[in-house]
Amino acid sequence: MPRVERIRDVVKGSADSEYFLRKAQAGWNLGAREVPGEYEFGELSDYVPYGLQVAGDCLHLEENAEEIEILMVMMEVIVQDQALSKVADELNRRGFRTRQGWKWSQVSVFNMLPRLIEMGPRIFGSEEWSERRKHLFRIA
């Protein structure tokens, strides 16, 4: 997906058809212009914490059910004192992918640890965790 750069351009004088023609030839449109390159990892995902998504009204955040499930699986395996590589293996085995669509690795799981720490009280206090805890098994 091409990177979209949003720049506010203040029009000085009259905005006649020649002005818009020059801008269009430079790649501009009234909303945005495309610049070479791709989005860098984390550019957009840093704004929305993992486990949440922008709500349909675009005004607030709401839970993302699949990402919450991924966090729960991570917590299950970590609570069983397994290595981060085992966490990644279990996520991949269940068909989960990162936000970028990649397979999970121990590095991508490691990068999720701060978010898991933030979500810990919510996860451990949930009824779903109480049920999962009863059925925890060691992953070999």
C-alpha positions as a Markdown table, in Angstrom:
| # | Residue | x | y | z |
|---|---|---|---|---|
| 1 | Met | 0.0 | 0.0 | 0.0 |
| 2 | Pro | 1.5 | 3.4 | -0.9 |
| 3 | Arg | 2.3 | 5.8 | 1.8 |
| 4 | Val | -0.1 | 8.7 | 2.0 |
| 5 | Glu | 1.3 | 11.9 | 3.4 |
| 6 | Arg | -1.1 | 14.6 | 4.6 |
| 7 | Ile | 0.2 | 18.1 | 4.4 |
| 8 | Arg | -1.8 | 21.2 | 4.9 |
| 9 | Asp | -1.2 | 23.7 | 2.1 |
| 10 | Val | -2.4 | 27.2 | 2.8 |
| 11 | Val | -3.6 | 28.9 | -0.4 |
| 12 | Lys | -2.4 | 32.5 | -0.7 |
| 13 | Gly | -4.3 | 34.5 | -3.2 |
| 14 | Ser | -7.0 | 33.0 | -5.4 |
| 15 | Ala | -7.2 | 29.3 | -6.0 |
| 16 | Asp | -7.8 | 29.3 | -9.7 |
| 17 | Ser | -7.8 | 26.3 | -12.1 |
| 18 | Glu | -4.1 | 26.9 | -12.9 |
| 19 | Tyr | -3.2 | 26.5 | -9.2 |
| 20 | Phe | -5.0 | 23.2 | -9.0 |
| 21 | Leu | -3.5 | 22.0 | -12.3 |
| 22 | Arg | 0.0 | 22.7 | -11.0 |
| 23 | Lys | -0.8 | 20.8 | -7.8 |
| 24 | Ala | -2.3 | 17.9 | -9.7 |
| 25 | Gln | 0.8 | 17.6 | -11.9 |
| 26 | Ala | 2.9 | 17.5 | -8.7 |
| 27 | Gly | 0.9 | 14.5 | -7.4 |
| 28 | Trp | -1.5 | 16.5 | -5.1 |
| 29 | Asn | -5.2 | 16.1 | -4.7 |
| 30 | Leu | -7.6 | 17.7 | -2.3 |
| 31 | Gly | -7.2 | 14.9 | 0.2 |
| 32 | Ala | -3.6 | 13.7 | 0.1 |
| 33 | Arg | -0.7 | 13.0 | -2.2 |
| 34 | Glu | 1.2 | 9.7 | -2.6 |
| 35 | Val | 4.9 | 9.6 | -1.9 |
| 36 | Pro | 7.3 | 6.8 | -2.8 |
| 37 | Gly | 7.8 | 4.1 | -0.2 |
| 38 | Glu | 5.8 | 1.8 | 2.0 |
| 39 | Tyr | 4.5 | 2.2 | 5.5 |
| 40 | Glu | 7.2 | 1.3 | 8.0 |
| 41 | Phe | 6.4 | -1.2 | 10.8 |
| 42 | Gly | 4.9 | 0.5 | 13.7 |
| 43 | Glu | 4.0 | 3.7 | 12.0 |
| 44 | Leu | 0.2 | 3.2 | 12.4 |
| 45 | Ser | 0.1 | 0.3 | 14.8 |
| 46 | Asp | 1.7 | 2.4 | 17.6 |
| 47 | Tyr | -1.4 | 4.5 | 17.8 |
| 48 | Val | -3.9 | 1.7 | 18.6 |
| 49 | Pro | -2.8 | -0.6 | 21.4 |
| 50 | Tyr | -2.8 | -4.3 | 20.6 |
| 51 | Gly | -6.1 | -5.8 | 21.6 |
| 52 | Leu | -8.1 | -2.7 | 20.5 |
| 53 | Gln | -9.3 | -1.3 | 17.3 |
| 54 | Val | -10.9 | 1.9 | 16.1 |
| 55 | Ala | -14.7 | 1.7 | 16.6 |
| 56 | Gly | -17.1 | 2.1 | 13.7 |
| 57 | Asp | -17.8 | 5.7 | 14.6 |
| 58 | Cys | -14.1 | 6.5 | 14.4 |
| 59 | Leu | -14.3 | 8.3 | 17.8 |
| 60 | His | -13.2 | 5.7 | 20.3 |
| 61 | Leu | -11.5 | 2.3 | 20.6 |
| 62 | Glu | -13.1 | -1.0 | 21.1 |
| 63 | Glu | -11.8 | -4.5 | 21.8 |
| 64 | Asn | -10.6 | -6.6 | 18.9 |
| 65 | Ala | -11.7 | -10.1 | 19.7 |
| 66 | Glu | -9.0 | -11.9 | 17.7 |
| 67 | Glu | -6.2 | -9.9 | 19.3 |
| 68 | Ile | -7.7 | -10.4 | 22.8 |
| 69 | Glu | -7.6 | -14.2 | 22.0 |
| 70 | Ile | -4.0 | -13.9 | 20.9 |
| 71 | Leu | -3.1 | -12.2 | 24.2 |
| 72 | Met | -5.0 | -14.9 | 26.1 |
| 73 | Val | -3.0 | -17.7 | 24.3 |
| 74 | Met | 0.3 | -15.8 | 25.0 |
| 75 | Met | -0.6 | -15.6 | 28.6 |
| 76 | Glu | -1.6 | -19.3 | 28.8 |
| 77 | Val | 1.7 | -20.5 | 27.5 |
| 78 | Ile | 3.8 | -18.0 | 29.5 |
| 79 | Val | 2.0 | -19.0 | 32.7 |
| 80 | Gln | 3.0 | -22.5 | 31.9 |
| 81 | Asp | 6.6 | -21.3 | 32.1 |
| 82 | Gln | 7.4 | -22.0 | 28.4 |
| 83 | Ala | 9.9 | -20.2 | 26.3 |
| 84 | Leu | 8.9 | -17.4 | 24.0 |
| 85 | Ser | 9.6 | -19.6 | 21.0 |
| 86 | Lys | 7.0 | -22.0 | 22.3 |
| 87 | Val | 4.5 | -19.1 | 22.6 |
| 88 | Ala | 5.2 | -18.2 | 18.9 |
| 89 | Asp | 4.9 | -21.9 | 17.9 |
| 90 | Glu | 1.5 | -22.2 | 19.6 |
| 91 | Leu | 0.2 | -19.0 | 18.0 |
| 92 | Asn | 1.3 | -20.2 | 14.6 |
| 93 | Arg | -0.1 | -23.6 | 15.2 |
| 94 | Arg | -3.5 | -22.0 | 15.9 |
| 95 | Gly | -3.3 | -20.0 | 12.7 |
| 96 | Phe | -2.8 | -16.6 | 14.3 |
| 97 | Arg | -0.7 | -13.9 | 12.5 |
| 98 | Thr | 0.7 | -10.5 | 13.6 |
| 99 | Arg | -1.0 | -7.3 | 12.5 |
| 100 | Gln | 1.3 | -7.2 | 9.5 |
| 101 | Gly | 0.2 | -10.7 | 8.5 |
| 102 | Trp | 3.5 | -12.4 | 9.4 |
| 103 | Lys | 4.0 | -15.6 | 11.4 |
| 104 | Trp | 4.8 | -15.1 | 15.1 |
| 105 | Ser | 8.4 | -15.3 | 16.2 |
| 106 | Gln | 10.0 | -15.1 | 19.6 |
| 107 | Val | 11.0 | -11.5 | 18.8 |
| 108 | Ser | 7.4 | -10.5 | 17.9 |
| 109 | Val | 6.2 | -12.2 | 21.1 |
| 110 | Phe | 8.9 | -10.5 | 23.1 |
| 111 | Asn | 7.8 | -7.1 | 21.7 |
| 112 | Met | 4.3 | -7.9 | 23.0 |
| 113 | Leu | 5.4 | -8.3 | 26.6 |
| 114 | Pro | 4.8 | -4.7 | 27.6 |
| 115 | Arg | 1.2 | -4.9 | 26.3 |
| 116 | Leu | 0.7 | -8.2 | 28.1 |
| 117 | Ile | 1.9 | -6.6 | 31.3 |
| 118 | Glu | -0.6 | -3.8 | 30.8 |
| 119 | Met | -3.4 | -6.3 | 30.0 |
| 120 | Gly | -2.5 | -8.7 | 32.8 |
| 121 | Pro | -5.0 | -7.4 | 35.4 |
| 122 | Arg | -7.8 | -7.4 | 32.8 |
| 123 | Ile | -6.9 | -10.9 | 31.6 |
| 124 | Phe | -6.4 | -12.4 | 35.1 |
| 125 | Gly | -9.6 | -10.8 | 36.4 |
| 126 | Ser | -11.8 | -12.1 | 33.6 |
| 127 | Glu | -14.3 | -15.0 | 33.8 |
| 128 | Glu | -12.8 | -16.3 | 30.6 |
| 129 | Trp | -9.4 | -16.6 | 32.3 |
| 130 | Ser | -10.9 | -18.4 | 35.2 |
| 131 | Glu | -12.3 | -21.0 | 32.8 |
| 132 | Arg | -9.1 | -21.3 | 30.8 |
| 133 | Arg | -7.1 | -21.8 | 33.9 |
| 134 | Lys | -9.0 | -24.9 | 34.8 |
| 135 | His | -8.0 | -26.5 | 31.5 |
| 136 | Leu | -4.4 | -25.4 | 31.2 |
| 137 | Phe | -2.1 | -28.1 | 30.0 |
| 138 | Arg | 1.6 | -28.1 | 29.5 |
| 139 | Ile | 2.6 | -27.5 | 25.9 |
| 140 | Ala | 5.6 | -29.7 | 25.0 |
